[in-house]
Structure formats: structure tokens, C-alpha cells
């Protein structure tokens, strides 16, 4: 079994679609990296990942509300590659991650008990809740 872990920022507000009895939350995550060449030139790269989070308990809308453009996230899941033809006719591919665990990362107050000023909230794929007032993570 393959697994991938990424930390990045949501690139587009999440959408929710119904597929049979389940709902899928979809968005894109940008992961930035950089390095310096031997001549001192800094090179920056952004890799985009499509993420899909499947839910069965109707909490998808609540979860999607937190997945908005610019939010920092950590994603653990199973990767796959979808090949397609781009608008210009060139062959292209996208990396899709079926999410097993998603952590919402945000700046927090050190006085509020968060370690190093960062708080996380976990979202588990397929988690169920009997209480509608419970947060989905």
C-alpha cells in the first residue's frame, strides 16, 4: 500500500459532491519548495495536488466550510495519478490524494496551550457522528 503526506495551502475553496450514499469533498493543495543552485540562484517550485475526502455522515458541508483558499493543511492519504489531455492538446497528469487524515493547521496563541503557537484539528475520512452539534473533526 502506498501512502503520502503533504503539508501545504488550500488553493481553491472545497466543493462537495454526492456520489451514491457518500459525499466527496474536493479541493487542491499547493506545496511549495525551494533550493539554491551552486551559483547562488534560488529556485522555487509549487506542486499541486488534488485531494478527495470521502464522508458518509452528512458532515461534509461542515468540513468543507473549513477548507478555504489559503488555509494551511497537512494531508495523509493514498496517491494516484490521473492522465488527461490539457486544453492545448498536450498530455498532462495530476496527482490525486484520497485522504485518510487531514489536519487543519492554524496559527494559535501560545497562551492558549498550543505547542509553538500552532494548533491542529483532525478530520478523519468516513468518520461518523450522532450529534449534529459536534464539529466534524
N, CA, C and O atoms as CSV, one atom per row, in Angstrom:
chain,resi,resn,atom,element,x,y,z
A,1,UNK,N,N,0.835,-1.177,0.000
A,1,UNK,CA,C,0.000,0.000,0.000
A,1,UNK,C,C,0.880,1.242,0.000
A,1,UNK,O,O,1.894,1.293,0.697
A,2,UNK,N,N,0.495,2.224,-0.771
A,2,UNK,CA,C,1.220,3.480,-0.845
A,2,UNK,C,C,0.575,4.492,0.085
A,2,UNK,O,O,-0.632,4.461,0.328
A,3,UNK,N,N,1.410,5.395,0.603
A,3,UNK,CA,C,0.907,6.477,1.440
A,3,UNK,C,C,1.735,7.712,1.155
A,3,UNK,O,O,2.930,7.623,0.872
A,4,UNK,N,N,1.090,8.866,1.232
A,4,UNK,CA,C,1.778,10.138,1.011
A,4,UNK,C,C,1.327,11.106,2.092
A,4,UNK,O,O,0.170,11.098,2.512
A,5,UNK,N,N,2.266,11.944,2.537
A,5,UNK,CA,C,1.967,13.001,3.491
A,5,UNK,C,C,2.455,14.311,2.891
A,5,UNK,O,O,3.606,14.416,2.469
A,6,UNK,N,N,1.573,15.312,2.853
A,6,UNK,CA,C,1.954,16.630,2.349
A,6,UNK,C,C,1.504,17.700,3.328
A,6,UNK,O,O,0.535,17.518,4.065
A,7,UNK,N,N,2.215,18.812,3.328
A,7,UNK,CA,C,1.812,19.998,4.083
A,7,UNK,C,C,1.836,21.154,3.099
A,7,UNK,O,O,2.845,21.404,2.440
A,8,UNK,N,N,0.716,21.855,3.007
A,8,UNK,CA,C,0.625,22.954,2.056
A,8,UNK,C,C,-0.562,23.840,2.352
A,8,UNK,O,O,-1.076,23.860,3.471
A,9,UNK,N,N,-0.998,24.578,1.335
A,9,UNK,CA,C,-2.115,25.505,1.480
A,9,UNK,C,C,-3.214,25.182,0.476
A,9,UNK,O,O,-2.944,24.838,-0.675
A,10,UNK,N,N,-4.455,25.300,0.933
A,10,UNK,CA,C,-5.606,25.097,0.060
A,10,UNK,C,C,-5.560,26.155,-1.037
A,10,UNK,O,O,-5.389,27.342,-0.759
A,11,UNK,N,N,-5.715,25.715,-2.291
A,11,UNK,CA,C,-5.631,26.633,-3.421
A,11,UNK,C,C,-6.969,27.120,-3.922
A,11,UNK,O,O,-7.044,28.144,-4.600
A,12,UNK,N,N,-8.027,26.397,-3.596
A,12,UNK,CA,C,-9.368,26.768,-4.037
A,12,UNK,C,C,-10.356,26.253,-2.984
A,12,UNK,O,O,-10.156,25.177,-2.421
A,13,UNK,N,N,-11.412,27.010,-2.722
A,13,UNK,CA,C,-12.416,26.578,-1.747
A,13,UNK,C,C,-12.933,25.194,-2.113
A,13,UNK,O,O,-13.139,24.886,-3.287
A,14,UNK,N,N,-13.141,24.365,-1.097
A,14,UNK,CA,C,-13.588,22.991,-1.312
A,14,UNK,C,C,-15.014,22.939,-1.863
A,14,UNK,O,O,-15.837,23.814,-1.594
A,15,UNK,N,N,-15.279,21.892,-2.638
A,15,UNK,CA,C,-16.629,21.640,-3.136
A,15,UNK,C,C,-17.085,20.288,-2.600
A,15,UNK,O,O,-16.261,19.428,-2.289
A,16,UNK,N,N,-18.399,20.106,-2.493
A,16,UNK,CA,C,-18.972,18.856,-2.007
A,16,UNK,C,C,-19.875,18.285,-3.093
A,16,UNK,O,O,-20.757,18.976,-3.602
A,17,UNK,N,N,-19.654,17.029,-3.443
A,17,UNK,CA,C,-20.485,16.341,-4.428
A,17,UNK,C,C,-21.003,15.049,-3.821
A,17,UNK,O,O,-20.306,14.407,-3.035
A,18,UNK,N,N,-22.212,14.667,-4.176
A,18,UNK,CA,C,-22.796,13.422,-3.698
A,18,UNK,C,C,-22.580,12.329,-4.726
A,18,UNK,O,O,-22.857,12.504,-5.913
A,19,UNK,N,N,-22.079,11.190,-4.248
A,19,UNK,CA,C,-21.850,10.012,-5.095
A,19,UNK,C,C,-22.503,8.835,-4.378
A,19,UNK,O,O,-21.949,8.303,-3.416
A,20,UNK,N,N,-23.684,8.431,-4.850
A,20,UNK,CA,C,-24.419,7.357,-4.173
A,20,UNK,C,C,-24.797,7.780,-2.765
A,20,UNK,O,O,-25.412,8.828,-2.569
A,21,UNK,N,N,-24.429,6.966,-1.788
A,21,UNK,CA,C,-24.733,7.236,-0.379
A,21,UNK,C,C,-23.686,8.136,0.287
A,21,UNK,O,O,-23.885,8.595,1.411
A,22,UNK,N,N,-22.593,8.381,-0.397
A,22,UNK,CA,C,-21.477,9.133,0.188
A,22,UNK,C,C,-21.366,10.521,-0.421
A,22,UNK,O,O,-21.965,10.832,-1.451
A,23,UNK,N,N,-20.582,11.335,0.254
A,23,UNK,CA,C,-20.241,12.652,-0.264
A,23,UNK,C,C,-18.730,12.741,-0.371
A,23,UNK,O,O,-18.003,12.192,0.457
A,24,UNK,N,N,-18.264,13.440,-1.401
A,24,UNK,CA,C,-16.829,13.642,-1.575
A,24,UNK,C,C,-16.544,15.140,-1.561
A,24,UNK,O,O,-17.178,15.927,-2.264
A,25,UNK,N,N,-15.566,15.502,-0.734
A,25,UNK,CA,C,-15.106,16.877,-0.650
A,25,UNK,C,C,-13.847,16.945,-1.503
A,25,UNK,O,O,-12.928,16.145,-1.325
A,26,UNK,N,N,-13.803,17.903,-2.430
A,26,UNK,CA,C,-12.654,18.029,-3.308
A,26,UNK,C,C,-12.068,19.431,-3.226
A,26,UNK,O,O,-12.789,20.421,-3.104
A,27,UNK,N,N,-10.749,19.490,-3.296
A,27,UNK,CA,C,-10.050,20.761,-3.334
A,27,UNK,C,C,-8.666,20.520,-3.922
A,27,UNK,O,O,-8.359,19.416,-4.372
A,28,UNK,N,N,-7.845,21.541,-3.915
A,28,UNK,CA,C,-6.462,21.441,-4.384
A,28,UNK,C,C,-5.544,22.028,-3.316
A,28,UNK,O,O,-5.878,23.008,-2.650
A,29,UNK,N,N,-4.376,21.397,-3.174
A,29,UNK,CA,C,-3.396,21.845,-2.190
A,29,UNK,C,C,-2.085,22.153,-2.913
A,29,UNK,O,O,-1.601,21.351,-3.712
A,30,UNK,N,N,-1.520,23.318,-2.622
A,30,UNK,CA,C,-0.229,23.724,-3.176
A,30,UNK,C,C,0.862,23.463,-2.149
A,30,UNK,O,O,0.751,23.868,-0.992
A,31,UNK,N,N,1.920,22.781,-2.588
A,31,UNK,CA,C,3.071,22.524,-1.730
A,31,UNK,C,C,4.263,23.244,-2.355
A,31,UNK,O,O,4.653,22.956,-3.486
A,32,UNK,N,N,4.831,24.180,-1.609
A,32,UNK,CA,C,5.958,24.972,-2.100
A,32,UNK,C,C,7.275,24.386,-1.624
A,32,UNK,O,O,7.384,23.902,-0.497
A,33,UNK,N,N,8.269,24.436,-2.491
A,33,UNK,CA,C,9.616,24.021,-2.126
A,33,UNK,C,C,10.605,24.941,-2.832
A,33,UNK,O,O,10.275,25.566,-3.839
A,34,UNK,N,N,11.812,25.018,-2.297
A,34,UNK,CA,C,12.840,25.849,-2.924
A,34,UNK,C,C,14.216,25.275,-2.624
A,34,UNK,O,O,14.408,24.535,-1.659
A,35,UNK,N,N,15.145,25.630,-3.461
A,35,UNK,CA,C,16.537,25.256,-3.244
A,35,UNK,C,C,17.413,26.305,-3.918
A,35,UNK,O,O,16.947,27.104,-4.730
A,36,UNK,N,N,18.682,26.280,-3.563
A,36,UNK,CA,C,19.630,27.228,-4.135
A,36,UNK,C,C,20.624,26.461,-4.992
A,36,UNK,O,O,21.233,25.491,-4.539
A,37,UNK,N,N,20.783,26.901,-6.231
A,37,UNK,CA,C,21.752,26.301,-7.139
A,37,UNK,C,C,23.170,26.646,-6.691
A,37,UNK,O,O,23.373,27.512,-5.840
A,38,UNK,N,N,24.130,25.966,-7.268
A,38,UNK,CA,C,25.529,26.199,-6.939
A,38,UNK,C,C,25.977,27.628,-7.209
A,38,UNK,O,O,26.893,28.124,-6.553
A,39,UNK,N,N,25.340,28.298,-8.171
A,39,UNK,CA,C,25.710,29.681,-8.491
A,39,UNK,C,C,24.983,30.706,-7.616
A,39,UNK,O,O,25.115,31.910,-7.833
A,40,UNK,N,N,24.205,30.224,-6.616
A,40,UNK,CA,C,23.508,31.121,-5.704
A,40,UNK,C,C,22.100,31.495,-6.120
A,40,UNK,O,O,21.409,32.209,-5.393
A,41,UNK,N,N,21.658,31.019,-7.294
A,41,UNK,CA,C,20.315,31.311,-7.778
A,41,UNK,C,C,19.293,30.486,-6.998
A,41,UNK,O,O,19.422,29.268,-6.880
A,42,UNK,N,N,18.280,31.164,-6.469
A,42,UNK,CA,C,17.221,30.473,-5.729
A,42,UNK,C,C,16.141,30.014,-6.706
A,42,UNK,O,O,15.664,30.795,-7.528
A,43,UNK,N,N,15.763,28.744,-6.609
A,43,UNK,CA,C,14.736,28.171,-7.469
A,43,UNK,C,C,13.546,27.793,-6.588
A,43,UNK,O,O,13.704,27.085,-5.593
A,44,UNK,N,N,12.350,28.270,-6.958
A,44,UNK,CA,C,11.138,27.961,-6.206
A,44,UNK,C,C,10.194,27.143,-7.072
A,44,UNK,O,O,10.014,27.434,-8.254
A,45,UNK,N,N,9.590,26.118,-6.479
A,45,UNK,CA,C,8.656,25.250,-7.181
A,45,UNK,C,C,7.359,25.123,-6.379
A,45,UNK,O,O,7.368,25.159,-5.148
A,46,UNK,N,N,6.254,24.976,-7.096
A,46,UNK,CA,C,4.970,24.676,-6.465
A,46,UNK,C,C,4.412,23.422,-7.115
A,46,UNK,O,O,4.288,23.355,-8.338
A,47,UNK,N,N,4.077,22.431,-6.305
A,47,UNK,CA,C,3.448,21.207,-6.794
A,47,UNK,C,C,2.004,21.213,-6.305
A,47,UNK,O,O,1.735,21.431,-5.124
A,48,UNK,N,N,1.074,20.969,-7.239
A,48,UNK,CA,C,-0.347,20.960,-6.907
A,48,UNK,C,C,-0.843,19.531,-6.778
A,48,UNK,O,O,-0.484,18.662,-7.573
A,49,UNK,N,N,-1.675,19.296,-5.767
A,49,UNK,CA,C,-2.296,18.003,-5.529
A,49,UNK,C,C,-3.805,18.194,-5.459
A,49,UNK,O,O,-4.284,19.136,-4.827
A,50,UNK,N,N,-4.543,17.317,-6.094
A,50,UNK,CA,C,-5.996,17.304,-5.939
A,50,UNK,C,C,-6.279,16.387,-4.757
A,50,UNK,O,O,-5.742,15.281,-4.689
A,51,UNK,N,N,-7.119,16.834,-3.824
A,51,UNK,CA,C,-7.459,15.981,-2.681
A,51,UNK,C,C,-8.939,15.632,-2.717
A,51,UNK,O,O,-9.780,16.439,-3.113
A,52,UNK,N,N,-9.239,14.391,-2.286
A,52,UNK,CA,C,-10.622,13.914,-2.189
A,52,UNK,C,C,-10.814,13.290,-0.815
A,52,UNK,O,O,-10.097,12.368,-0.427
A,53,UNK,N,N,-11.793,13.810,-0.092
A,53,UNK,CA,C,-12.109,13.319,1.244
A,53,UNK,C,C,-13.533,12.786,1.211
A,53,UNK,O,O,-14.479,13.538,0.978
A,54,UNK,N,N,-13.684,11.479,1.445
A,54,UNK,CA,C,-14.999,10.832,1.396
A,54,UNK,C,C,-15.616,10.820,2.781
A,54,UNK,O,O,-14.948,10.475,3.755
A,55,UNK,N,N,-16.891,11.196,2.878
A,55,UNK,CA,C,-17.623,11.199,4.144
A,55,UNK,C,C,-18.976,10.519,3.934
A,55,UNK,O,O,-19.557,10.602,2.852
A,56,UNK,N,N,-19.467,9.857,4.961
A,56,UNK,CA,C,-20.761,9.183,4.885
A,56,UNK,C,C,-21.783,9.744,5.866
A,56,UNK,O,O,-22.955,9.372,5.805
A,57,UNK,N,N,-21.375,10.616,6.753
A,57,UNK,CA,C,-22.259,11.007,7.841
A,57,UNK,C,C,-22.966,12.337,7.651
A,57,UNK,O,O,-23.589,12.836,8.588
A,58,UNK,N,N,-22.889,12.923,6.465
A,58,UNK,CA,C,-23.564,14.189,6.239
A,58,UNK,C,C,-22.831,15.396,6.779
A,58,UNK,O,O,-23.345,16.512,6.699
A,59,UNK,N,N,-21.637,15.202,7.330
A,59,UNK,CA,C,-20.870,16.320,7.881
A,59,UNK,C,C,-20.004,16.997,6.827
A,59,UNK,O,O,-19.216,17.887,7.148
A,60,UNK,N,N,-20.143,16.586,5.590
A,60,UNK,CA,C,-19.275,17.101,4.519
A,60,UNK,C,C,-19.344,18.610,4.379
A,60,UNK,O,O,-18.318,19.261,4.182
A,61,UNK,N,N,-20.536,19.171,4.477
A,61,UNK,CA,C,-20.684,20.611,4.327
A,61,UNK,C,C,-19.937,21.336,5.440
A,61,UNK,O,O,-19.297,22.360,5.199
A,62,UNK,N,N,-20.018,20.802,6.669
A,62,UNK,CA,C,-19.307,21.421,7.794
A,62,UNK,C,C,-17.803,21.371,7.564
A,62,UNK,O,O,-17.105,22.359,7.796
A,63,UNK,N,N,-17.304,20.233,7.113
A,63,UNK,CA,C,-15.867,20.091,6.864
A,63,UNK,C,C,-15.436,21.033,5.745
A,63,UNK,O,O,-14.418,21.714,5.868
A,64,UNK,N,N,-16.198,21.081,4.658
A,64,UNK,CA,C,-15.846,21.914,3.502
A,64,UNK,C,C,-15.757,23.387,3.873
A,64,UNK,O,O,-14.974,24.126,3.276
A,65,UNK,N,N,-16.545,23.824,4.843
A,65,UNK,CA,C,-16.514,25.222,5.274
A,65,UNK,C,C,-15.140,25.627,5.803
A,65,UNK,O,O,-14.771,26.800,5.739
A,66,UNK,N,N,-14.388,24.667,6.324
A,66,UNK,CA,C,-13.069,24.950,6.882
A,66,UNK,C,C,-11.961,24.864,5.832
A,66,UNK,O,O,-10.852,25.344,6.065
A,67,UNK,N,N,-12.251,24.260,4.684
A,67,UNK,CA,C,-11.247,24.089,3.635
A,67,UNK,C,C,-11.371,25.220,2.620
A,67,UNK,O,O,-11.888,25.031,1.519
A,68,UNK,N,N,-10.895,26.382,3.005
A,68,UNK,CA,C,-10.996,27.567,2.153
A,68,UNK,C,C,-9.609,27.990,1.679
A,68,UNK,O,O,-8.595,27.676,2.302
A,69,UNK,N,N,-9.595,28.699,0.580
A,69,UNK,CA,C,-8.356,29.133,-0.059
A,69,UNK,C,C,-7.418,29.804,0.944
A,69,UNK,O,O,-7.815,30.698,1.691
A,70,UNK,N,N,-6.169,29.348,0.940
A,70,UNK,CA,C,-5.144,29.929,1.795
A,70,UNK,C,C,-4.915,29.207,3.104
A,70,UNK,O,O,-3.876,29.409,3.733
A,71,UNK,N,N,-5.861,28.357,3.549
A,71,UNK,CA,C,-5.705,27.647,4.821
A,71,UNK,C,C,-4.583,26.617,4.718
A,71,UNK,O,O,-4.455,25.926,3.707
A,72,UNK,N,N,-3.774,26.520,5.769
A,72,UNK,CA,C,-2.698,25.534,5.829
A,72,UNK,C,C,-3.272,24.188,6.276
A,72,UNK,O,O,-4.082,24.121,7.200
A,73,UNK,N,N,-2.835,23.116,5.601
A,73,UNK,CA,C,-3.311,21.777,5.915
A,73,UNK,C,C,-2.170,20.769,5.836
A,73,UNK,O,O,-1.191,20.967,5.117
A,74,UNK,N,N,-2.318,19.690,6.589
A,74,UNK,CA,C,-1.459,18.515,6.459
A,74,UNK,C,C,-2.378,17.387,6.013
A,74,UNK,O,O,-3.435,17.171,6.605
A,75,UNK,N,N,-1.978,16.671,4.975
A,75,UNK,CA,C,-2.815,15.630,4.388
A,75,UNK,C,C,-2.047,14.314,4.365
A,75,UNK,O,O,-0.885,14.271,3.961
A,76,UNK,N,N,-2.704,13.240,4.802
A,76,UNK,CA,C,-2.160,11.891,4.693
A,76,UNK,C,C,-3.165,11.092,3.888
A,76,UNK,O,O,-4.363,11.135,4.171
A,77,UNK,N,N,-2.692,10.365,2.889
A,77,UNK,CA,C,-3.621,9.596,2.076
A,77,UNK,C,C,-2.928,8.688,1.085
A,77,UNK,O,O,-1.716,8.478,1.134
A,78,UNK,N,N,-3.738,8.156,0.182
A,78,UNK,CA,C,-3.260,7.250,-0.849
A,78,UNK,C,C,-3.177,8.013,-2.173
A,78,UNK,O,O,-4.176,8.572,-2.625
A,79,UNK,N,N,-1.992,8.041,-2.801
A,79,UNK,CA,C,-1.850,8.792,-4.044
A,79,UNK,C,C,-2.238,7.968,-5.274
A,79,UNK,O,O,-2.124,6.743,-5.286
A,80,UNK,N,N,-2.694,8.672,-6.298
A,80,UNK,CA,C,-2.914,8.068,-7.616
A,80,UNK,C,C,-2.643,9.153,-8.648
A,80,UNK,O,O,-2.586,10.338,-8.322
A,81,UNK,N,N,-2.476,8.733,-9.892
A,81,UNK,CA,C,-2.189,9.680,-10.963
A,81,UNK,C,C,-3.270,9.551,-12.020
A,81,UNK,O,O,-3.561,8.448,-12.482
A,82,UNK,N,N,-3.864,10.669,-12.405
A,82,UNK,CA,C,-4.847,10.704,-13.482
A,82,UNK,C,C,-4.219,11.398,-14.678
A,82,UNK,O,O,-3.791,12.548,-14.587
A,83,UNK,N,N,-4.168,10.691,-15.803
A,83,UNK,CA,C,-3.670,11.283,-17.040
A,83,UNK,C,C,-4.837,11.906,-17.790
A,83,UNK,O,O,-5.949,11.380,-17.767
A,84,UNK,N,N,-4.579,13.044,-18.465
A,84,UNK,CA,C,-5.622,13.710,-19.235
A,84,UNK,C,C,-4.975,14.535,-20.339
A,84,UNK,O,O,-3.756,14.708,-20.365
A,85,UNK,N,N,-5.795,15.037,-21.241
A,85,UNK,CA,C,-5.321,15.920,-22.298
A,85,UNK,C,C,-5.663,17.347,-21.918
A,85,UNK,O,O,-6.828,17.667,-21.680
A,86,UNK,N,N,-4.655,18.210,-21.858
A,86,UNK,CA,C,-4.841,19.611,-21.488
A,86,UNK,C,C,-5.562,20.362,-22.610
A,86,UNK,O,O,-5.691,19.852,-23.723
A,87,UNK,N,N,-6.026,21.565,-22.310
A,87,UNK,CA,C,-6.757,22.385,-23.286
A,87,UNK,C,C,-5.949,22.652,-24.544
A,87,UNK,O,O,-6.508,22.793,-25.631
A,88,UNK,N,N,-4.625,22.723,-24.392
A,88,UNK,CA,C,-3.771,22.974,-25.555
A,88,UNK,C,C,-3.440,21.704,-26.334
A,88,UNK,O,O,-2.673,21.742,-27.297
A,89,UNK,N,N,-4.023,20.575,-25.912
A,89,UNK,CA,C,-3.816,19.311,-26.610
A,89,UNK,C,C,-2.641,18.488,-26.100
A,89,UNK,O,O,-2.436,17.362,-26.552
A,90,UNK,N,N,-1.873,19.026,-25.175
A,90,UNK,CA,C,-0.720,18.317,-24.637
A,90,UNK,C,C,-1.157,17.290,-23.591
A,90,UNK,O,O,-2.157,17.476,-22.897
A,91,UNK,N,N,-0.393,16.213,-23.496
A,91,UNK,CA,C,-0.649,15.208,-22.467
A,91,UNK,C,C,-0.277,15.810,-21.107
A,91,UNK,O,O,0.732,16.506,-20.987
A,92,UNK,N,N,-1.081,15.545,-20.104
A,92,UNK,CA,C,-0.837,16.070,-18.764
A,92,UNK,C,C,-1.274,15.034,-17.733
A,92,UNK,O,O,-1.928,14.047,-18.070
A,93,UNK,N,N,-0.910,15.267,-16.485
A,93,UNK,CA,C,-1.296,14.364,-15.400
A,93,UNK,C,C,-1.485,15.170,-14.122
A,93,UNK,O,O,-0.897,16.238,-13.953
A,94,UNK,N,N,-2.309,14.645,-13.231
A,94,UNK,CA,C,-2.490,15.266,-11.924
A,94,UNK,C,C,-2.361,14.193,-10.854
A,94,UNK,O,O,-2.735,13.038,-11.057
A,95,UNK,N,N,-1.825,14.601,-9.711
A,95,UNK,CA,C,-1.706,13.697,-8.575
A,95,UNK,C,C,-2.946,13.889,-7.714
A,95,UNK,O,O,-3.263,15.005,-7.302
A,96,UNK,N,N,-3.643,12.789,-7.447
A,96,UNK,CA,C,-4.856,12.820,-6.634
A,96,UNK,C,C,-4.578,12.059,-5.344
A,96,UNK,O,O,-4.057,10.945,-5.372
A,97,UNK,N,N,-4.928,12.664,-4.221
A,97,UNK,CA,C,-4.759,12.004,-2.929
A,97,UNK,C,C,-6.135,11.711,-2.348
A,97,UNK,O,O,-6.932,12.620,-2.119
A,98,UNK,N,N,-6.404,10.424,-2.112
A,98,UNK,CA,C,-7.610,10.025,-1.397
A,98,UNK,C,C,-7.261,10.128,0.087
A,98,UNK,O,O,-6.445,9.361,0.599
A,99,UNK,N,N,-7.883,11.074,0.759
A,99,UNK,CA,C,-7.493,11.460,2.114
A,99,UNK,C,C,-7.903,10.413,3.145
A,99,UNK,O,O,-9.043,9.947,3.169
A,100,UNK,N,N,-6.938,10.055,3.998
A,100,UNK,CA,C,-7.202,9.221,5.170
A,100,UNK,C,C,-7.270,10.091,6.414
A,100,UNK,O,O,-8.072,9.845,7.316
A,101,UNK,N,N,-6.419,11.113,6.454
A,101,UNK,CA,C,-6.397,12.029,7.591
A,101,UNK,C,C,-6.032,13.417,7.082
A,101,UNK,O,O,-5.148,13.569,6.238
A,102,UNK,N,N,-6.713,14.413,7.597
A,102,UNK,CA,C,-6.458,15.796,7.215
A,102,UNK,C,C,-6.398,16.628,8.483
A,102,UNK,O,O,-7.330,16.618,9.287
A,103,UNK,N,N,-5.308,17.343,8.657
A,103,UNK,CA,C,-5.160,18.227,9.813
A,103,UNK,C,C,-5.258,19.661,9.327
A,103,UNK,O,O,-4.543,20.064,8.409
A,104,UNK,N,N,-6.143,20.429,9.943
A,104,UNK,CA,C,-6.248,21.856,9.655
A,104,UNK,C,C,-5.226,22.552,10.537
A,104,UNK,O,O,-5.306,22.472,11.763
A,105,UNK,N,N,-4.271,23.231,9.925
A,105,UNK,CA,C,-3.205,23.903,10.665
A,105,UNK,C,C,-3.533,25.388,10.727
A,105,UNK,O,O,-3.927,25.980,9.722
A,106,UNK,N,N,-3.375,25.990,11.896
A,106,UNK,CA,C,-3.634,27.421,12.015
A,106,UNK,C,C,-2.726,28.001,13.071
A,106,UNK,O,O,-2.259,27.297,13.966
A,107,UNK,N,N,-2.481,29.287,12.958
A,107,UNK,CA,C,-1.691,29.970,13.976
A,107,UNK,C,C,-2.520,30.031,15.242
A,107,UNK,O,O,-3.711,30.340,15.206
A,108,UNK,N,N,-1.892,29.740,16.341
A,108,UNK,CA,C,-2.598,29.770,17.618
A,108,UNK,C,C,-1.826,30.576,18.630
A,108,UNK,O,O,-0.663,30.918,18.416
A,109,UNK,N,N,-2.464,30.872,19.711
A,109,UNK,CA,C,-1.835,31.627,20.784
A,109,UNK,C,C,-1.066,30.683,21.686
A,109,UNK,O,O,-1.584,29.635,22.071
A,110,UNK,N,N,0.150,31.035,22.023
A,110,UNK,CA,C,0.926,30.206,22.950
A,110,UNK,C,C,0.259,30.168,24.312
A,110,UNK,O,O,0.408,29.197,25.054
A,111,UNK,N,N,-0.480,31.227,24.647
A,111,UNK,CA,C,-1.193,31.258,25.921
A,111,UNK,C,C,-2.364,30.288,25.926
A,111,UNK,O,O,-2.827,29.877,26.990
A,112,UNK,N,N,-2.848,29.918,24.737
A,112,UNK,CA,C,-3.993,29.034,24.636
A,112,UNK,C,C,-3.637,27.565,24.738
A,112,UNK,O,O,-4.501,26.705,24.569
A,113,UNK,N,N,-2.364,27.264,25.015
A,113,UNK,CA,C,-1.980,25.889,25.234
A,113,UNK,C,C,-1.487,25.176,23.983
A,113,UNK,O,O,-1.188,23.984,24.046
A,114,UNK,N,N,-1.392,25.855,22.865
A,114,UNK,CA,C,-0.908,25.187,21.673
A,114,UNK,C,C,0.611,25.189,21.682
A,114,UNK,O,O,1.234,26.145,22.142
A,115,UNK,N,N,1.202,24.120,21.176
A,115,UNK,CA,C,2.646,23.992,21.156
A,115,UNK,C,C,3.231,24.841,20.037
A,115,UNK,O,O,2.799,24.727,18.890
A,116,UNK,N,N,4.195,25.681,20.344
A,116,UNK,CA,C,4.879,26.547,19.377
A,116,UNK,C,C,3.917,27.440,18.608
A,116,UNK,O,O,4.224,27.828,17.481
A,117,UNK,N,N,2.758,27.782,19.180
A,117,UNK,CA,C,1.839,28.706,18.537
A,117,UNK,C,C,1.059,28.114,17.388
A,117,UNK,O,O,0.450,28.862,16.623
A,118,UNK,N,N,1.052,26.795,17.234
A,118,UNK,CA,C,0.332,26.154,16.137
A,118,UNK,C,C,-0.698,25.201,16.718
A,118,UNK,O,O,-0.391,24.410,17.609
A,119,UNK,N,N,-1.920,25.281,16.209
A,119,UNK,CA,C,-2.954,24.346,16.624
A,119,UNK,C,C,-3.368,23.513,15.427
A,119,UNK,O,O,-3.287,23.970,14.288
A,120,UNK,N,N,-3.809,22.298,15.682
A,120,UNK,CA,C,-4.286,21.443,14.597
A,120,UNK,C,C,-5.645,20.887,14.973
A,120,UNK,O,O,-5.960,20.706,16.149
A,121,UNK,N,N,-6.444,20.620,13.951
A,121,UNK,CA,C,-7.728,19.970,14.123
A,121,UNK,C,C,-7.775,18.839,13.111
A,121,UNK,O,O,-7.559,19.065,11.921
A,122,UNK,N,N,-8.055,17.625,13.569
A,122,UNK,CA,C,-8.031,16.464,12.698
A,122,UNK,C,C,-9.389,16.192,12.080
A,122,UNK,O,O,-10.427,16.361,12.719
A,123,UNK,N,N,-9.362,15.765,10.821
A,123,UNK,CA,C,-10.551,15.315,10.115
A,123,UNK,C,C,-10.241,13.910,9.624
A,123,UNK,O,O,-9.342,13.729,8.803
A,124,UNK,N,N,-10.965,12.921,10.109
A,124,UNK,CA,C,-10.742,11.547,9.658
A,124,UNK,C,C,-11.735,11.217,8.555
A,124,UNK,O,O,-12.913,11.561,8.648
A,125,UNK,N,N,-11.267,10.563,7.535
A,125,UNK,CA,C,-12.145,10.181,6.428
A,125,UNK,C,C,-13.186,9.186,6.915
A,125,UNK,O,O,-12.862,8.245,7.639
A,126,UNK,N,N,-14.439,9.395,6.517
A,126,UNK,CA,C,-15.515,8.462,6.830
A,126,UNK,C,C,-15.981,8.474,8.267
A,126,UNK,O,O,-16.776,7.618,8.655
A,127,UNK,N,N,-15.513,9.420,9.080
A,127,UNK,CA,C,-15.907,9.453,10.486
A,127,UNK,C,C,-17.391,9.753,10.623
A,127,UNK,O,O,-17.946,10.551,9.867
A,128,UNK,N,N,-18.023,9.116,11.581
A,128,UNK,CA,C,-19.459,9.308,11.798
A,128,UNK,C,C,-19.692,10.021,13.122
A,128,UNK,O,O,-18.902,9.895,14.058
A,129,UNK,N,N,-20.779,10.768,13.186
A,129,UNK,CA,C,-21.149,11.467,14.404
A,129,UNK,C,C,-22.661,11.383,14.570
A,129,UNK,O,O,-23.412,11.597,13.619
A,130,UNK,N,N,-23.102,11.068,15.788
A,130,UNK,CA,C,-24.531,11.009,16.067
A,130,UNK,C,C,-25.070,12.367,16.506
A,130,UNK,O,O,-26.281,12.583,16.506
A,131,UNK,N,N,-24.180,13.278,16.877
A,131,UNK,CA,C,-24.596,14.562,17.395
A,131,UNK,C,C,-24.345,15.638,16.348
A,131,UNK,O,O,-23.195,15.900,15.995
A,132,UNK,N,N,-25.397,16.260,15.850
A,132,UNK,CA,C,-25.255,17.281,14.819
A,132,UNK,C,C,-24.501,18.503,15.295
A,132,UNK,O,O,-24.003,19.279,14.479
A,133,UNK,N,N,-24.406,18.691,16.628
A,133,UNK,CA,C,-23.692,19.840,17.157
A,133,UNK,C,C,-22.187,19.591,17.251
A,133,UNK,O,O,-21.425,20.530,17.482
A,134,UNK,N,N,-21.747,18.352,17.077
A,134,UNK,CA,C,-20.327,18.049,17.112
A,134,UNK,C,C,-19.635,18.617,15.893
A,134,UNK,O,O,-20.179,18.599,14.789
A,135,UNK,N,N,-18.429,19.123,16.101
A,135,UNK,CA,C,-17.630,19.522,14.955
A,135,UNK,C,C,-17.205,18.253,14.212
A,135,UNK,O,O,-17.036,17.207,14.839
A,136,UNK,N,N,-17.031,18.323,12.909
A,136,UNK,CA,C,-16.728,17.121,12.142
A,136,UNK,C,C,-15.287,16.672,12.225
A,136,UNK,O,O,-14.864,15.821,11.443
A,137,UNK,N,N,-14.517,17.224,13.159
A,137,UNK,CA,C,-13.120,16.825,13.305
A,137,UNK,C,C,-12.686,16.904,14.736
A,137,UNK,O,O,-11.534,16.603,15.050
